[in-house]
Amino acid sequence: MGMANLDPDWALWKSFAAVVADGSLSAAARRIGYSQPTLGRHIETLEQQLGVVLFDRTIQGLKPTATALRLYEPVAAAEKSLAEAALVAEGSVAQLEGTVRLTASTVVSHYVLPPLLRPIRTEFPAISLDLVPSDSVENLLLREADIAVRMFRPTQLELIAKKLGELPLVACAHQSYLGARGTPQKPEELRDHDLIGFDRSDLMISAARAMGFSFTRDSFALRTDSQTAGWELIKAGLGIGFAQRGLVHDTPGMREILPMLTPPPLEVWLTSHRELFLSPRIRAIYDRLAQALEAYVARTSRRPGQLDSA
């Protein structure tokens, strides 16, 4: 058959690409929001206008022909280009403004995000950022935040979530403390040192138990449930505690000790609500923040040789 003179409407190509990519009319319909009968009519119309058979009708459903598979790649590329063009149109300078509300743990908010946000602010000066340091779980579904940095995998289906990596936790102390009290070489020697831990939370005690060590609340000379306060106590040379390796590496005077102690690392997830993810300004901040955090996680996951001991 010869090619028809008609130029098929893009909606037909969109339906074609969805059926090839998703493998069935039903799956394609759910993803792009068309009904199955509409998709079926689109496929038939496209075949008529092109003058070629694109799918074999089987008991299992529509099976792409060799011609369909050859057409799919340029159609998918065109679809991507059109999507990018739409983002450019929606994300014009006039529209890349407004406010994006970002929440993260107090430690990440205070010590990790500020230097990462500087180039983002430079790139998007018309977007204001509300930073919400919180160790509670802000509800993205209730619009308490637009973007959240989480240390666990979100479970709500309505959220978009991307795992950026894992942050190692290490035993550490300031060199002023180690100079005065000595550097423990074995975990058992921690009993002779001032330990910094939680007040009412038993997370550290449970983590120690999982590593084979028995501690009680009385084992800690200084206690606070504020993670930022705990880090400041360690930095001030008041004792030994656990912290993110990146903070230890980036803070003058801090030393990683007892490398044989390996608490479970912190997973880092970047999340947003599906609807909010369609907003040009939120998508812009989300993408740049993901890149910055991924680079930070990759850098701080390595064990620097100079941090292995005091």
C-alpha positions in Angstrom: 0.0 0.0 0.0 1.1 3.6 -0.7 1.4 6.3 2.0 -1.6 8.5 2.3 -1.4 12.3 1.7 -2.9 13.1 5.0 -0.6 14.2 7.9 -1.9 12.3 10.9 -2.9 14.3 13.9 -0.4 14.3 16.8 -3.1 12.7 19.1 -3.0 9.6 16.9 0.8 9.4 17.2 0.5 9.9 21.0 -1.9 7.0 21.3 0.3 4.8 19.0 3.4 5.5 21.1 1.6 4.8 24.4 0.3 1.4 23.2 3.7 0.4 21.9 5.4 1.5 25.2 2.8 0.1 27.6 2.0 -3.1 25.7 -1.7 -2.9 25.9 -4.7 -0.6 25.3 -5.7 -0.7 29.0 -2.3 0.2 30.3 -1.9 3.0 27.8 -5.3 4.3 28.5 -4.6 4.5 32.2 -1.3 6.4 31.6 -2.4 9.0 29.1 -6.0 9.5 30.2 -7.8 8.3 27.1 -10.5 5.6 27.1 -9.7 2.2 25.5 -12.3 2.7 22.7 -10.7 6.1 21.9 -7.2 4.5 21.8 -8.5 1.8 19.5 -10.1 4.3 17.1 -6.9 6.3 17.1 -4.9 3.2 16.1 -7.3 2.3 13.3 -7.4 5.9 12.0 -3.6 6.1 12.0 -3.3 2.8 10.1 -5.8 4.1 7.5 -4.1 7.4 7.1 -0.6 5.9 6.8 -1.7 2.9 4.7 0.2 0.4 6.8 -0.6 -2.2 9.5 0.8 -1.2 12.8 -0.5 -3.9 15.1 -1.4 -7.5 14.7 -4.6 -8.3 16.5 -4.1 -11.4 18.8 -5.9 -13.0 21.6 -3.3 -11.4 24.0 -4.0 -8.0 22.5 -2.3 -5.7 20.0 1.2 -6.8 19.0 3.4 -4.1 17.2 4.5 -5.0 13.7 8.0 -4.6 12.5 6.9 -1.3 10.9 5.4 -0.1 14.2 8.7 -0.8 16.0 10.7 1.1 13.4 8.3 4.1 13.7 8.2 4.1 17.5 11.7 5.5 18.0 11.3 8.7 16.0 7.8 9.1 17.4 9.0 8.7 21.0 11.8 11.2 20.3 9.2 13.7 18.9 7.0 13.1 21.9 10.0 13.9 24.2 10.8 17.1 22.2 7.2 18.3 22.4 7.1 17.7 26.2 10.3 19.7 26.6 8.9 22.4 24.4 5.8 22.5 26.6 8.0 22.8 29.7 9.9 25.7 28.1 6.7 27.4 27.3 5.2 26.9 30.7 8.5 27.6 32.4 9.1 31.0 30.9 10.8 33.6 33.1 7.5 35.1 34.0 6.2 31.7 35.3 9.4 30.6 37.0 8.5 32.7 40.0 6.6 32.3 43.2 7.3 30.2 46.3 8.5 26.7 46.8 8.2 25.3 50.3 11.0 22.8 51.1 11.2 20.7 54.3 14.0 18.5 55.6 15.4 17.2 58.8 17.0 19.8 61.1 20.5 18.5 60.4 20.0 18.5 56.7 18.3 21.9 56.8 21.0 23.5 58.9 24.2 21.9 57.7 23.6 20.3 54.3 21.2 22.4 52.3 22.4 26.0 52.7 25.5 25.6 50.4 23.5 23.5 47.9 20.8 26.1 47.7 23.1 29.0 46.8 23.6 28.1 43.1 19.9 27.2 42.8 18.9 30.7 44.1 21.4 32.2 41.6 19.8 30.3 38.7 16.2 31.0 39.8 16.2 34.4 41.6 12.5 34.9 41.1 11.6 31.8 43.1 11.4 32.3 46.8 12.2 29.3 49.1 10.5 28.5 52.4 12.8 26.2 54.3 11.1 24.2 57.0 13.6 22.4 59.3 11.7 19.6 61.0 12.3 16.1 62.3 8.6 15.4 62.1 6.9 14.2 58.9 5.4 17.1 57.1 2.4 16.0 55.0 2.9 16.7 51.3 -0.6 15.5 50.6 -2.0 18.3 52.8 0.3 20.8 51.1 2.4 21.4 54.2 5.4 21.4 51.9 6.0 21.2 48.1 9.2 19.2 48.3 10.6 17.1 51.1 14.0 15.6 51.7 13.3 12.3 53.5 15.5 9.8 55.3 13.2 7.0 54.5 11.2 5.8 51.5 7.7 7.5 51.3 4.8 5.0 51.1 2.0 7.2 49.8 1.1 6.3 46.2 0.3 10.0 45.5 3.9 11.0 45.9 6.8 11.0 43.5 9.9 9.8 45.2 13.5 9.5 44.0 16.2 7.8 46.0 19.4 9.8 45.8 21.7 7.4 47.7 22.7 6.7 51.3 24.6 8.8 53.9 26.9 6.8 56.2 26.8 7.4 59.9 30.1 7.2 61.8 31.5 7.4 65.3 33.2 10.7 65.7 34.7 13.3 68.1 36.4 16.6 68.0 40.2 16.6 68.1 40.1 18.7 71.3 38.2 15.9 73.1 40.5 13.1 71.7 43.6 15.1 72.6 42.4 15.3 76.2 40.9 11.9 76.7 42.6 9.7 74.0 41.2 8.0 71.0 39.5 4.7 71.6 40.8 1.9 69.4 38.1 -0.7 70.3 34.3 -0.3 70.8 34.7 -1.7 74.3 36.7 1.4 75.2 33.7 3.6 74.7 32.6 2.8 78.3 35.5 4.9 79.5 34.5 8.0 77.5 31.8 10.6 77.6 29.1 9.6 75.1 26.6 11.9 73.5 23.2 10.4 72.8 19.4 10.9 72.8 17.3 11.8 75.8 13.9 10.1 75.4 14.5 8.4 72.1 15.9 4.9 72.2 17.1 4.9 68.5 20.8 5.0 69.4 20.4 2.3 72.0 18.6 0.1 69.5 21.3 0.8 66.9 24.0 -0.2 69.3 22.2 -3.3 70.2 21.9 -4.2 66.5 25.7 -3.8 66.3 26.2 -6.1 69.2 26.8 -3.6 72.0 24.7 -3.0 75.1 24.0 0.5 76.2 21.5 2.1 78.5 20.4 5.7 78.9 22.8 6.1 81.7 25.7 5.1 79.3 25.4 8.6 77.8 27.0 11.5 79.7 25.1 14.1 77.6 21.6 13.6 76.2 19.4 15.6 73.9 16.7 14.6 71.4 17.7 17.6 69.2 19.9 16.2 66.5 21.4 19.6 65.8 22.1 20.2 69.4 23.8 16.8 69.6 26.0 17.7 66.7 27.0 21.0 68.3 27.9 19.2 71.5 30.2 16.8 69.6 31.7 19.8 67.7 32.3 21.5 71.0 34.5 18.6 72.2 32.1 17.4 74.9 32.2 13.7 73.9 31.9 11.0 71.3 28.8 10.6 69.2 27.5 9.5 65.8 27.0 11.8 62.8 26.8 11.8 59.1 30.3 11.2 57.6 29.8 14.3 55.3 29.5 16.6 58.3 32.5 15.1 60.0 34.6 15.4 56.8 33.5 19.1 56.2 33.9 20.3 59.8 37.4 21.5 60.9 38.7 19.6 63.9 36.3 16.7 63.6 37.6 13.1 63.4 36.0 9.8 62.4 36.9 7.0 64.9 36.3 3.3 65.3 35.7 2.5 61.6 34.5 -1.0 62.6 31.3 0.5 63.9 28.9 0.7 61.0 25.4 1.8 61.9 22.8 1.5 59.1 23.2 4.4 56.7 20.5 7.0 56.2 18.6 6.7 52.9 18.0 10.0 51.1 14.8 10.4 49.2 13.5 13.5 47.4 9.7 13.6 47.2 6.9 15.8 45.9 3.2 15.4 45.2 2.3 14.3 41.7 0.2 17.3 41.1 2.8 19.7 42.4 5.4 18.0 40.3 3.7 19.4 37.2 4.4 23.0 38.4 7.3 24.5 36.4 8.8 26.2 39.4 8.5 23.2 41.7 9.9 20.9 38.9 12.8 23.3 38.4 13.8 23.3 42.1 13.2 19.6 42.4 15.5 18.7 39.5 18.3 21.0 40.6 18.1 19.9 44.2 18.2 16.3 43.2 21.4 16.9 41.2 23.0 18.8 44.1 22.0 16.2 46.7 23.1 13.3 44.5 26.6 14.9 44.1 26.7 15.5 47.9 25.8 12.0 48.7 28.3 10.5 46.3 31.1 12.7 47.7 30.3 12.0 51.3 29.8 8.3 50.9 33.5 7.7 50.4 35.7 7.1 53.4 38.4 9.7 53.3 41.7 8.2 54.5 42.5 11.2 56.7 39.3 10.5 58.7 40.1 6.9 59.6 41.7 7.9 62.9 42.5 10.9 65.0 
